[in-house]
Each structure stands twice: as structure tokens, then as C-alpha cells.
Amino acid sequence: MNIRQTAAMNQTVTRRKVTKMYTARFFSTQLGRASLASIGAMVVMCCFALTQQVNAVPTVMASSAAITGELA
């Protein structure tokens, strides 16, 4: 078996695993429900962070290094 055949076979196996993972059967397991809860929590956190930044006014602060042109 050459390298191309091996790569094609690995890609097929990976694709099959991913396709099987996102099914109703997966989401009915404890791991599936935990992944849905995690995704939901991330969405809520992102929405909360976005609402906190919508009305915020950016402040520009110049450091002494920026004013004098010092390099790090």
C-alpha cells in the first residue's frame, strides 16, 4: 500500500467517524448532552461579552514608550 492509498483510507475512516459522531444517537448519550451544554454555555458567554462591549467607549492611552519611540 503506498502513501496515497493510506492517506485516502485514513481520510475515509476519519470522515466516517465524524459523520457518526453528530447523530441523534450521540446526542442522547451523556457525552452528547454535555457537549450541547458546553456549546450553549459558550454561546451565552459570547452574547454576554458582546452586550458588554456594544456601548463601551474605547479609551486611548499612550505609554511613554510609544511617545518616545522606544523599541522593546
Buried (B, 14 or more C-beta within 10 A) or exposed (E): EEEEEEEEEEEEEEEEEEEEEEEEEEEEEEEBEEBEEEEEEEEEEEEEEEEEEEEEEEEEEEEEEEEEEEEE
